[in-house]
Amino acid sequence: MSPVSFKLIIFLACFSISSSVPFNRVLLDFDIAKLISSGQKEGKSLICTACQVIVKGIRFLIEQEAPEEVLDDFFSKTCISMQMEIPHICNALPKVFGKEAYYVIANAVITPEDVCGGLISDCGTVDNPMNDNWTIPIPGNKPAIQPWPTPTQPKSTLRVLHLSDIHIDRNYTIGTEASCAGDALHLFGLCCRNYPSSKEAKDSIKQPAGRWGTVANCDIPFELFENTLQHISATEKNLDYIVITGDMEAHDPWDYTRDKTTSNIANITATLLRYFPNTPIYEAIGNHEGVPEDAFAPHSLPASIYEEQGPGWIYDALATNWGHWLPPTTQSQIQYRGSYSFKPYPELKIISLNTIYCAKFNLYLYVNQTDPDDTLQWLIGELLASEKAGEKVHIISHIPPGDVYCLKAWSHNYFDIVYRFENTIAGQFFGHTHTDQFEVYYENSDPNGRPFHFNWISPSVTTVGYLQPSYRVYTIDGNYPGSSWTVLDAETYSTNVTDANLKGTDPVWTLEYNTRQAYGMPDLSPASWNDLIKRFQADDTLFTNYVRYYGRDDHRLPCNAACKTSFLCGMKQGKSYEQATFCAGL
């Protein structure tokens, strides 16, 4: 489900002059028809015009001191009358997203064109507010660049599990409609749920939700999450630790509440402890842990606003739950910015980085984007300390900085930090996209230059996005003096829930592929990943295998020339909003 849809629906609702509230007279002074006509003459898309009209209208209403309940009322009545969604969702959305949207529109020092240009392609001031070119100071005296270590006979190795984007739907209901995009839910609702006001009759269901999950616009039932842990705990007896890179909640942000999210996190923690009582688990925060989704206000907001709308409540909950596996020194770090660092081994530091401070749908950032809560400055300090101590660092996080979900300036600063500390950072592990990907970093942002680092982007456990559930296990060089702490190999496992549902059996988890074997890679260095991109360009069979692994099935195939270029372009983007630079020559 697109966060854009939620934000725009909230805004659109506030324009309903058919509502019975007294502010309909105020709206007569706001010439909506003129704005719409102007957008049409300029050749703007309907969604672009709607966005600009909406943001201007919200600001106008706020200037007239319309209370929040008036804005909420506009939304819910318009949503219902236009059949945008079922009444439950129409009534719930403004209660969740309203405070964030109204505060930002009232206080952001940007124009409606900036907002819409950032959220919608070819709308308004393109790249703004993404193109906020703030920078932070990065220390000089970079040590001489060391070749990427590729040990062939490591003295010892670690086996590390990577789970991401689990997205458990507590309201998943077997037998309900999995193909709900065309019914009363339109484009926004999460499927595989028993919506009482849906018009679908039980005997007309096109695709019934299966016991183990459904490859559709559906998150997973708790039963599949438990099956996943049962399988891994039975087959991976020697895991050294587990990494989870965020997003436990379902894609139903209209129903998010702080109490529900806190309870769900505690339940998931208890389940992890039951299946892995002796295995350390290190987690990173995801954008769906926010209530509202993506809403992580930094401390730069007024104290009263931060106290009411800020993420302190979720940081406290995560500090408590993650505290089962982390030292007490991490508590204050988590409680302040949702990030932490610690050393599980003498020569390795793990940094869990909160990248929701770069999420373009975190509307609070439009008030002030510059390094929210000094998170990147904190990261630099941690990396500098490790560089001086001769330690290696693994960064675990949710949003890949090369993804367009990440704001441009934050991404570019992060890219420069990775370049400065390339000798120290031994691995970067992300999720968020739900797909099996990688991103390569190039020196001087030159796609033909030296590849100096890359991101692992793990596939999801959830089926949302028409994907089969998946997880990854790394073999890492480590835990002896002088270890490189680099990933030596990776195995990706998946299960076919469609088959399990049809056969009435438990899911069968199998090895989908071994990275080095599948791609014929001599090692997993940045140079080898760059070479793989070149081989993808020349070898359609090899590239087709990548596309199949990307989504764990064949539904993206065949992939034509434009499709292939898009895939290759994504592999070369270590920082966001630089398609013209990194995709040149593809």
C-alpha positions as CSV (number, residue, x, y, z in Angstrom):
1,M,0.0,0.0,0.0
2,S,1.4,3.4,-1.0
3,P,1.8,6.0,1.7
4,V,1.2,8.6,-1.0
5,S,-2.3,7.3,-1.3
6,F,-2.9,7.9,2.4
7,K,-1.5,11.4,2.5
8,L,-3.4,12.5,-0.6
9,I,-6.6,11.0,0.6
10,I,-6.3,12.8,3.9
11,F,-5.6,16.1,2.1
12,L,-8.4,15.6,-0.5
13,A,-11.0,15.0,2.1
14,C,-10.5,18.5,3.5
15,F,-11.9,20.0,0.3
16,S,-15.4,18.6,0.6
17,I,-17.6,21.7,0.4
18,S,-20.6,19.3,0.4
19,S,-20.0,18.7,4.0
20,S,-22.4,20.2,6.5
21,V,-19.7,21.8,8.7
22,P,-19.8,25.6,9.0
23,F,-16.4,26.0,7.2
24,N,-18.0,25.3,3.9
25,R,-18.6,29.0,3.7
26,V,-15.0,29.7,4.3
27,L,-14.1,27.4,1.4
28,L,-16.2,29.5,-0.9
29,D,-13.4,32.0,-0.8
30,F,-10.9,29.4,-2.0
31,D,-11.3,29.0,-5.8
32,I,-10.9,25.2,-6.2
33,A,-12.3,25.2,-9.7
34,K,-9.8,27.8,-10.9
35,L,-6.9,25.7,-9.5
36,I,-8.1,22.6,-11.1
37,S,-8.6,24.3,-14.4
38,S,-5.1,25.8,-14.2
39,G,-3.7,22.4,-13.6
40,Q,-5.5,20.9,-16.6
41,K,-4.3,23.8,-18.9
42,E,-0.7,23.1,-17.8
43,G,-1.0,19.4,-18.7
44,K,-0.6,18.2,-15.2
45,S,-1.9,14.7,-14.2
46,L,-5.0,14.4,-12.2
47,I,-3.2,13.2,-9.1
48,C,-0.7,16.1,-9.5
49,T,-3.4,18.7,-9.7
50,A,-5.3,17.1,-6.8
51,C,-2.1,17.2,-4.7
52,Q,-1.4,20.8,-5.3
53,V,-5.1,21.9,-4.8
54,I,-5.2,19.8,-1.6
55,V,-2.1,21.1,0.0
56,K,-3.1,24.7,-0.8
57,G,-6.6,24.1,0.6
58,I,-5.3,22.5,3.8
59,R,-3.1,25.5,4.4
60,F,-6.0,27.8,3.7
61,L,-8.3,26.0,6.2
62,I,-5.6,26.1,8.8
63,E,-5.1,29.8,8.3
64,Q,-8.8,30.1,9.0
65,E,-8.2,28.3,12.2
66,A,-10.4,25.3,11.3
67,P,-10.1,22.8,14.2
68,E,-8.8,19.3,13.6
69,E,-12.2,17.7,14.0
70,V,-13.4,19.8,11.0
71,L,-10.6,18.6,8.8
72,D,-11.2,15.0,10.0
73,D,-14.9,15.3,9.2
74,F,-14.2,16.6,5.7
75,F,-12.1,13.7,5.1
76,S,-14.3,10.9,6.3
77,K,-17.5,12.2,4.7
78,T,-15.8,12.8,1.3
79,C,-14.0,9.4,1.4
80,I,-17.3,7.6,2.0
81,S,-19.4,9.6,-0.4
82,M,-16.8,9.1,-3.2
83,Q,-16.5,5.4,-2.3
84,M,-12.7,5.8,-1.9
85,E,-12.7,3.1,0.7
86,I,-15.0,1.2,3.0
87,P,-16.4,3.3,5.8
88,H,-14.2,1.8,8.5
89,I,-11.0,2.9,6.6
90,C,-12.5,6.3,5.7
91,N,-13.2,7.0,9.3
92,A,-10.0,5.7,10.7
93,L,-7.5,7.3,8.3
94,P,-7.7,10.9,9.6
95,K,-7.6,9.8,13.2
96,V,-4.2,8.2,12.5
97,F,-2.6,10.5,10.0
98,G,-4.3,13.8,10.6
99,K,-2.2,15.4,13.3
100,E,1.0,14.7,11.4
101,A,-0.4,16.1,8.1
102,Y,-2.0,19.2,9.6
103,Y,1.1,20.1,11.6
104,V,3.4,19.8,8.7
105,I,1.3,21.8,6.3
106,A,0.9,24.5,8.8
107,N,4.7,24.7,9.7
108,A,6.8,23.5,6.7
109,V,8.7,26.3,5.0
110,I,8.0,24.8,1.5
111,T,5.4,25.4,-1.2
112,P,2.7,23.1,-2.3
113,E,4.7,22.7,-5.5
114,D,7.6,21.5,-3.5
115,V,5.6,19.0,-1.6
116,C,3.9,17.5,-4.7
117,G,7.1,17.6,-6.7
118,G,8.7,15.5,-4.0
119,L,5.8,13.0,-3.7
120,I,4.7,12.6,-7.3
121,S,6.7,12.3,-10.5
122,D,6.6,15.2,-12.9
123,C,4.6,17.4,-10.6
124,G,5.6,20.8,-9.3
125,T,9.2,21.5,-8.5
126,V,10.7,18.2,-9.4
127,D,13.1,16.8,-6.7
128,N,11.9,19.3,-4.1
129,P,11.8,18.9,-1.2
130,M,14.1,16.0,-2.0
131,N,16.7,18.4,-3.3
132,D,17.5,19.9,0.0
133,N,21.3,20.1,-0.3
134,W,22.4,20.2,3.3
135,T,25.7,18.6,4.1
136,I,27.5,17.6,7.3
137,P,31.2,17.8,8.0
138,I,33.0,14.6,7.5
139,P,36.5,14.2,9.1
140,G,39.5,14.2,6.7
141,N,42.7,12.1,7.0
142,K,41.1,9.1,5.3
143,P,43.5,6.2,5.6
144,A,45.0,4.7,2.5
145,I,42.5,2.6,0.7
146,Q,42.9,-1.1,1.4
147,P,41.9,-3.8,-1.1
148,W,38.6,-5.5,-0.2
149,P,39.6,-8.6,1.8
150,T,38.7,-12.0,0.2
151,P,40.0,-14.7,2.6
152,T,40.0,-18.1,1.0
153,Q,40.9,-20.1,4.1
154,P,39.4,-18.2,7.1
155,K,40.4,-19.5,10.5
156,S,36.8,-19.4,11.6
157,T,33.4,-18.3,10.3
158,L,30.0,-17.3,11.6
159,R,26.6,-18.2,10.4
160,V,24.2,-15.3,10.5
161,L,20.4,-15.3,9.8
162,H,18.9,-12.2,8.1
163,L,15.1,-11.8,8.4
164,S,13.3,-8.7,7.1
165,D,9.8,-7.3,6.5
166,I,7.9,-9.9,8.3
167,H,4.6,-7.9,8.4
168,I,2.3,-10.2,10.4
169,D,-1.4,-9.5,9.8
170,R,-3.3,-10.3,13.0
171,N,-6.6,-10.0,11.1
172,Y,-5.6,-12.4,8.3
173,T,-8.6,-14.6,7.6
174,I,-8.6,-17.9,5.7
175,G,-11.1,-18.0,2.9
176,T,-11.5,-14.2,2.5
177,E,-10.8,-12.3,-0.8
178,A,-7.1,-12.2,-1.7
179,S,-7.8,-10.3,-5.0
180,C,-9.6,-7.3,-3.4
181,A,-8.1,-4.4,-5.5
182,G,-11.2,-4.3,-7.7
183,D,-14.0,-4.3,-5.2
184,A,-15.1,-1.7,-2.6
185,L,-11.5,-1.6,-1.3
186,H,-10.2,-0.1,-4.5
187,L,-6.5,0.4,-4.5
188,F,-5.7,1.0,-0.8
189,G,-7.0,-1.8,1.3
190,L,-5.0,-4.8,2.5
191,C,-6.6,-8.1,1.2
192,C,-7.1,-11.5,2.9
193,R,-9.3,-9.9,5.6
194,N,-12.9,-10.2,6.7
195,Y,-14.1,-6.7,6.1
196,P,-17.7,-6.8,7.2
197,S,-18.8,-3.9,4.9
198,S,-17.2,-5.3,1.8
199,K,-19.7,-5.9,-1.0
200,E,-18.1,-9.3,-1.9
201,A,-20.4,-12.3,-1.2
202,K,-18.6,-15.3,0.0
203,D,-19.7,-17.4,-3.0
204,S,-18.2,-14.8,-5.4
205,I,-14.7,-14.8,-4.0
206,K,-12.2,-14.9,-6.8
207,Q,-9.1,-15.9,-4.9
208,P,-9.6,-17.3,-1.4
209,A,-6.9,-16.6,1.2
210,G,-5.0,-19.7,2.0
211,R,-4.0,-21.2,5.4
212,W,-0.3,-20.3,5.0
213,G,-0.6,-16.9,3.4
214,T,-1.4,-15.9,-0.2
215,V,0.8,-14.5,-2.9
216,A,-1.3,-11.3,-3.4
217,N,-1.7,-8.0,-1.7
218,C,-1.8,-9.8,1.6
219,D,0.5,-9.9,4.6
220,I,1.2,-13.2,6.4
221,P,-0.8,-14.9,9.1
222,F,1.0,-15.5,12.5
223,E,0.9,-19.2,11.7
224,L,3.4,-18.7,8.9
225,F,5.7,-16.6,11.0
226,E,5.8,-19.4,13.6
227,N,6.3,-22.0,10.9
228,T,9.3,-20.0,9.6
229,L,10.9,-19.9,13.0
230,Q,10.2,-23.6,13.6
231,H,11.9,-24.5,10.3
232,I,14.9,-22.3,10.9
233,S,15.4,-23.4,14.5
234,A,15.3,-27.0,13.4
235,T,17.6,-26.7,10.4
236,E,20.1,-24.0,11.6
237,K,21.5,-25.4,14.8
238,N,24.7,-23.3,14.7
239,L,23.5,-19.7,14.2
240,D,25.8,-17.3,15.8
241,Y,23.3,-14.4,15.8
242,I,20.2,-13.2,13.9
243,V,19.7,-9.8,12.2
244,I,16.1,-8.5,11.7
245,T,15.9,-5.3,9.6
246,G,12.5,-4.0,10.6
247,D,8.8,-3.9,9.7
248,M,6.8,-6.3,11.9
249,E,3.4,-4.7,11.5
250,A,0.8,-5.3,8.7
251,H,0.2,-2.9,5.9
252,D,-3.0,-1.5,7.6
253,P,-1.8,1.9,8.9
254,W,-5.4,3.1,9.2
255,D,-5.7,0.7,12.2
256,Y,-2.4,1.4,13.8
257,T,-2.5,2.4,17.5
258,R,0.4,2.7,19.9
259,D,-1.0,0.1,22.3
260,K,-1.5,-2.4,19.4
261,T,2.0,-1.9,18.0
262,T,3.6,-2.2,21.4
263,S,1.7,-5.3,22.2
264,N,2.6,-6.9,18.8
265,I,6.3,-6.2,19.3
266,A,6.2,-7.8,22.7
267,N,4.4,-10.9,21.3
268,I,7.0,-11.2,18.5
269,T,9.9,-10.8,20.9
270,A,8.4,-13.6,23.1
271,T,8.0,-15.8,20.0
272,L,11.6,-15.2,19.0
273,L,12.8,-16.1,22.5
274,R,10.8,-19.3,22.4
275,Y,12.4,-20.6,19.2
276,F,15.9,-19.1,19.7
277,P,16.4,-19.0,23.5
278,N,20.2,-19.0,23.2
279,T,20.8,-17.0,20.0
280,P,21.4,-13.2,20.1
281,I,19.1,-11.2,17.9
282,Y,20.0,-7.7,16.7
283,E,17.2,-5.6,15.2
284,A,16.7,-2.3,13.3
285,I,13.6,-0.2,13.3
286,G,11.3,-0.2,10.2
287,N,9.0,2.5,8.9
288,H,5.9,0.4,9.8
289,E,6.8,0.6,13.5
290,G,5.7,4.2,13.4
291,V,2.2,5.3,14.4
292,P,1.4,6.9,12.0
293,E,3.4,4.9,9.5
294,D,6.7,6.6,8.7
295,A,6.0,9.3,11.3
296,F,9.2,9.8,13.3
297,A,9.4,13.4,14.5
298,P,12.9,14.5,15.5
299,H,13.8,16.5,18.6
300,S,14.1,19.7,16.6
301,L,10.3,20.0,16.7
302,P,8.9,22.1,19.7
303,A,9.1,20.1,22.9
304,S,5.3,20.1,23.3
305,I,4.8,18.7,19.8
306,Y,7.6,16.1,20.2
307,E,6.0,15.0,23.6
308,E,2.6,14.5,22.0
309,Q,3.5,13.3,18.5
310,G,7.1,12.1,18.7
311,P,8.4,8.5,18.6
312,G,9.6,8.3,22.2
313,W,6.9,5.7,23.0
314,I,8.1,3.3,20.3
315,Y,11.8,3.9,21.2
316,D,11.0,3.0,24.8
317,A,9.2,-0.2,23.7
318,L,12.0,-1.2,21.4
319,A,14.6,-0.5,24.1
320,T,12.8,-2.8,26.4
321,N,12.3,-5.6,23.9
322,W,15.7,-5.4,22.3
323,G,17.2,-5.3,25.7
324,H,16.9,-9.1,25.9
325,W,19.9,-9.3,23.7
326,L,21.7,-5.9,24.0
327,P,23.9,-4.4,26.8
328,P,22.5,-1.7,29.0
329,T,24.7,0.9,27.3
330,T,22.4,0.8,24.3
331,Q,19.2,1.8,26.1
332,S,19.8,5.6,26.1
333,Q,20.8,5.4,22.4
334,I,17.6,3.7,21.4
335,Q,15.4,5.9,23.5
336,Y,16.8,9.0,21.9
337,R,17.1,8.3,18.2
338,G,16.1,4.6,17.6
339,S,19.7,3.7,16.7
340,Y,22.4,1.9,18.7
341,S,25.9,0.5,18.6
342,F,27.7,-2.2,20.5
343,K,30.4,-4.8,20.1
344,P,29.2,-8.5,20.1
345,Y,32.9,-9.5,19.4
346,P,36.1,-7.8,20.3
347,E,36.9,-6.6,16.8
348,L,33.3,-6.1,15.4
349,K,30.9,-3.3,16.1
350,I,27.3,-3.5,15.0
351,I,25.5,-0.3,14.3
352,S,21.7,-0.4,14.0
353,L,20.8,2.8,12.1
354,N,17.4,4.4,12.0
355,T,16.9,5.3,8.4
356,I,13.3,6.4,8.9
357,Y,15.0,9.7,9.4
358,C,15.5,9.7,5.6
359,A,12.0,8.4,4.6
360,K,10.3,10.8,2.2
361,F,6.9,9.9,3.7
362,N,8.1,11.0,7.1
363,L,6.3,14.3,6.7
364,Y,7.9,15.8,9.8
365,L,11.2,16.0,7.9
366,Y,9.6,18.7,5.6
367,V,9.8,21.1,8.6
368,N,13.5,20.5,8.9
369,Q,15.4,17.8,7.0
370,T,18.9,18.5,8.2
371,D,20.3,15.4,9.9
372,P,17.4,14.6,12.1
373,D,18.5,14.0,15.7
374,D,22.1,14.3,14.5
375,T,21.9,10.6,13.5
376,L,24.5,10.9,10.7
377,Q,26.9,12.9,13.0
378,W,26.4,10.1,15.6
379,L,27.2,7.5,12.9
380,I,30.4,9.4,12.0
381,G,31.5,9.4,15.6
382,E,30.9,5.7,15.9
383,L,32.8,4.9,12.7
384,L,35.7,7.2,13.6
385,A,36.0,5.5,17.0
386,S,36.1,2.1,15.3
387,E,38.6,3.2,12.8
388,K,40.9,4.4,15.5
389,A,40.4,1.1,17.4
390,G,41.1,-1.0,14.4
391,E,37.5,-2.5,14.5
392,K,35.3,-3.5,11.7
393,V,31.6,-2.4,11.5
394,H,28.4,-4.0,10.2
395,I,25.5,-1.5,9.6
396,I,22.1,-3.0,9.9
397,S,19.1,-0.8,8.9
398,H,15.8,-0.8,7.1
399,I,15.6,1.6,4.1
400,P,18.4,1.2,1.6
401,P,20.0,4.7,1.0
402,G,20.0,4.2,-2.7
403,D,16.2,3.7,-2.8
404,V,14.0,6.7,-3.8
405,Y,12.2,6.2,-0.6
406,C,15.2,7.8,1.1
407,L,15.5,11.6,0.8
408,K,18.2,12.9,-1.5
409,A,20.4,14.9,0.8
410,W,20.4,12.3,3.6
411,S,21.3,9.6,1.1
412,H,24.1,11.7,-0.4
413,N,25.6,12.4,3.0
414,Y,25.4,8.7,3.9
415,F,27.1,7.8,0.6
416,D,30.0,10.2,1.5
417,I,30.3,8.7,5.0
418,V,30.5,5.2,3.6
419,Y,33.3,6.3,1.2
420,R,35.2,8.0,4.0
421,F,35.0,4.8,6.1
422,E,35.2,2.2,3.4
423,N,38.1,0.4,5.2
424,T,36.1,0.2,8.4
425,I,32.6,-0.8,7.2
426,A,32.7,-4.6,6.4
427,G,29.0,-5.0,5.6
428,Q,25.7,-3.2,5.1
429,F,22.4,-5.0,5.5
430,F,19.0,-3.6,4.6
431,G,15.4,-4.6,3.9
432,H,12.3,-2.5,3.1
433,T,11.9,-3.3,-0.6
434,H,10.7,-6.9,0.0
435,T,12.7,-7.9,-3.0
436,D,16.1,-9.6,-3.4
437,Q,18.5,-6.9,-4.5
438,F,21.9,-5.3,-4.2
439,E,23.2,-1.7,-4.7
440,V,26.8,-0.9,-5.6
441,Y,28.7,2.3,-4.6
442,Y,31.1,3.9,-7.1
443,E,33.9,6.3,-6.3
444,N,33.2,9.9,-7.3
445,S,29.6,8.8,-8.2
446,D,31.1,7.6,-11.5
447,P,29.3,4.4,-12.7
448,N,32.5,3.5,-14.5
449,G,34.7,4.2,-11.6
450,R,36.0,2.1,-8.7
451,P,33.2,0.2,-6.9
452,F,34.0,0.7,-3.2
453,H,31.0,-0.8,-1.4
454,F,27.6,-2.3,-1.7
455,N,24.3,-3.0,0.1
456,W,22.8,-6.4,0.8
457,I,19.0,-6.0,0.5
458,S,17.2,-9.0,2.0
459,P,14.0,-10.4,0.6
460,S,10.9,-10.3,2.8
461,V,9.0,-12.9,4.8
462,T,5.7,-11.3,3.9
463,T,3.9,-12.1,0.7
464,V,2.8,-8.5,0.0
465,G,3.9,-7.5,-3.5
466,Y,3.0,-11.0,-4.9
467,L,6.1,-12.6,-3.4
468,Q,6.9,-16.0,-1.8
469,P,8.3,-15.8,1.8
470,S,12.0,-15.8,2.0
471,Y,15.0,-15.4,4.3
472,R,18.8,-15.4,4.0
473,V,21.8,-16.9,5.8
474,Y,25.3,-15.5,5.6
475,T,28.7,-17.1,6.1
476,I,30.9,-14.4,7.6
477,D,34.6,-14.4,8.1
478,G,35.1,-13.6,11.8
479,N,35.8,-14.1,15.5
480,Y,39.6,-14.5,15.3
481,P,42.3,-11.8,15.5
482,G,42.6,-9.9,12.2
483,S,39.2,-11.1,10.8
484,S,37.9,-9.3,7.8
485,W,34.3,-9.7,9.0
486,T,33.2,-9.7,5.3
487,V,30.5,-12.0,4.0
488,L,32.1,-15.0,2.3
489,D,28.8,-16.5,0.9
490,A,25.1,-16.3,1.2
491,E,22.2,-18.7,0.9
492,T,18.7,-17.6,0.3
493,Y,15.8,-19.9,1.2
494,S,12.1,-19.6,0.3
495,T,8.8,-21.6,0.4
496,N,5.9,-21.8,-1.9
497,V,2.8,-21.1,0.2
498,T,0.6,-21.6,-2.9
499,D,1.7,-25.2,-3.1
500,A,1.3,-25.8,0.6
501,N,-2.2,-24.4,0.5
502,L,-3.3,-26.5,-2.5
503,K,-1.8,-29.7,-1.1
504,G,-3.0,-29.2,2.5
505,T,0.6,-29.7,3.8
506,D,3.0,-27.6,5.9
507,P,5.2,-25.2,3.9
508,V,8.3,-26.8,2.5
509,W,11.3,-24.5,2.8
510,T,14.1,-25.1,0.3
511,L,17.4,-23.5,-0.7
512,E,16.5,-21.1,-3.5
513,Y,20.1,-20.3,-4.5
514,N,23.6,-19.9,-3.2
515,T,24.9,-16.5,-4.2
516,R,28.4,-17.3,-5.4
517,Q,27.3,-20.5,-7.2
518,A,24.3,-19.1,-8.9
519,Y,26.2,-16.1,-10.2
520,G,29.6,-17.6,-10.7
521,M,31.3,-15.1,-8.4
522,P,34.8,-15.6,-7.2
523,D,34.1,-13.6,-4.1
524,L,31.6,-11.1,-2.8
525,S,33.6,-7.9,-3.1
526,P,32.2,-4.7,-4.6
527,A,34.3,-5.4,-7.7
528,S,32.7,-8.8,-8.1
529,W,29.2,-7.3,-7.8
530,N,30.1,-4.7,-10.4
531,D,31.4,-7.4,-12.7
532,L,28.1,-9.3,-12.2
533,I,26.2,-6.2,-13.5
534,K,28.4,-6.2,-16.6
535,R,27.7,-9.9,-17.1
536,F,24.0,-9.4,-16.7
537,Q,24.1,-6.9,-19.5
538,A,25.7,-9.5,-21.8
539,D,24.0,-12.7,-20.6
540,D,20.2,-12.8,-20.7
541,T,20.0,-16.2,-19.1
542,L,22.0,-15.1,-16.1
543,F,19.9,-11.9,-15.9
544,T,16.7,-13.9,-16.1
545,N,17.8,-15.9,-13.1
546,Y,18.3,-12.7,-11.2
547,V,14.8,-11.5,-12.0
548,R,13.4,-14.8,-10.9
549,Y,15.3,-14.6,-7.5
550,Y,14.3,-10.9,-7.2
551,G,10.6,-11.9,-6.7
552,R,10.9,-15.6,-5.9
553,D,8.8,-16.5,-9.0
554,D,8.4,-15.9,-12.7
555,H,5.6,-13.2,-12.8
556,R,8.1,-10.4,-13.8
557,L,9.2,-12.4,-16.8
558,P,9.7,-11.9,-19.6
559,C,11.7,-8.7,-18.9
560,N,12.1,-6.6,-22.1
561,A,14.9,-4.1,-22.8
562,A,13.3,-1.3,-20.8
563,C,12.6,-3.6,-17.9
564,K,16.2,-4.8,-18.0
565,T,17.6,-1.3,-18.0
566,S,15.5,-0.4,-15.0
567,F,16.8,-3.4,-13.1
568,L,20.5,-2.7,-14.0
569,C,20.0,1.0,-13.1
570,G,18.8,0.0,-9.7
571,M,21.9,-2.1,-9.0
572,K,24.2,0.8,-9.7
573,Q,22.5,3.3,-7.4
574,G,24.3,3.7,-4.1
575,K,22.5,7.0,-3.5
576,S,19.0,8.1,-4.4
577,Y,17.7,10.4,-7.1
578,E,20.7,10.1,-9.3
579,Q,19.3,7.9,-12.1
580,A,20.7,10.2,-14.8
581,T,24.2,9.8,-13.3
582,F,24.3,6.1,-12.5
583,C,22.2,4.8,-15.4
584,A,24.1,6.6,-18.2
585,G,25.2,4.2,-20.9
586,L,22.9,1.3,-19.9
